[in-house]
Amino acid sequence: MNSKMQAEEKLKNALSNKMIPDGFIKVTDNPVQGLTSEQKVILNRKANAMFNAGNIEDARRIFITTGYSDGLTRVGDYYLNKNEGLKALKAYYLAHNKRDAEPIYESLAQIISTLLQEQ
């Protein structure tokens, strides 16, 4: 089984078993209002250091807070490499990164189509 098929199978299992811890709920796509550009730079630098140290979740939260799309895209890439497609899609969506989100949408559509055909 190739990696794409494994990823699709994992997504299918997660959806059918409802094993997605946070669900697929949009957190926000607007950065916190009132942060100055200097504050955003400081927070993004801190989040980049956290990301590079492997503290992905805390970095993700800061990137969402500041609306830093490049950081969110890197978080999405991280999750995609870990075969966590829904988490990756969530990060790409918040980053407004349609190019990287599209293959995941297509994979989800295939899974849903397969599930519907099995009914």
N, C-alpha and C positions, 0 to 999 in steps of 0.2 A: 504494500500500500504506500503510495507516494505521500509526501508531506502535505500536499493540498488536500488529498482525500482524508488524511488523518485529522487535519484542522477542521474540515467539514464535519467529520464524524464527531469530533469533540464538541463543536458548536451544536450539532444536532442533539447530542446527549445532554448538554447543559440546558438547552431549551426544553427538551422533553422531561427532564428530571427537575427542572426549576432550581438548578444548583448555582445560579448566578447570585452572589451574595448581595450586591447592591441593586440588583435588577438593572434595567436599562432606563434609568431615569436621568433626564437632562439635569445637570447640576446648575449650570448657568452658561451663557455665552457672552455675557457682558462683564468686563472687569469691574472691580469695586470702584465706585466713584469717589473722588476726593483724594486719590493718591497722586502725588506730584510725579513728574517724570523722573526726578532724582530718586524718589522712594521706590518707584518701579525698577529702576536700574539696580539699586541696592538689593531689593528682594529677588530680582531675576539672577543676579550674581550668586546670591546665597542658594537659590534653588538649583542653579547650574552645579554648584559645588556639591550639593546634596545628591543630585542626580548622578554625578560622576563618582560619588562615594557609594552608590548603590541604594540610597534612600529615595526610591522612586515615588512612593506615595506622598511624602512630605513635599517633594519637588513638584509633583503634580498639583497639589493643593495651592501652592504659591503661584504656579503658572496660570491656574484658573483665576486666582485672585487678581493677578496683574494683567490677564488677557494676553499673555505672551505665546503667540501661535507657534513660533519655532520650538519653544520648549515643549509645548503640548504635542507637537508633531514627533519630537524625539521620544516622548513618553509613549505615544502611539506605536512608534517603531519598536520600542522595547517590548511592549505587550504583544505585538504581532510576532516578534521573534520568539516569544515564549508561548506561542499558539493560544493566546488569550484574545481572540478576535473581537469579542464584544467590548472588552476594555479598550482595545486599540481603536475600535470604531468610535467609542465615546470620546476619546482624546482627539481623534481626527475631526470629529464633528465640532467639538468646542474650538478647535484651531481653525475652523472653516477650511479644512483641507479636503476638498472634494476629490482630488486626484487619488489620494491614498485611501479614502473611504470607499470609493466606487467598487473596487474588487471585493471588499467585505460585504457590501450591499448585494453584489451579484452572488456571492457564496451563500448568504442568508436566504436569498430568493430561491436558490437551488434547493436548499435544505427544506424550506417551507413547501416548495412544490413537491418534493419527494414525500414529505409527511402527508400532504393532502392526497397524493396518489395512493398512499397506503390505506387511507380511510375507506 
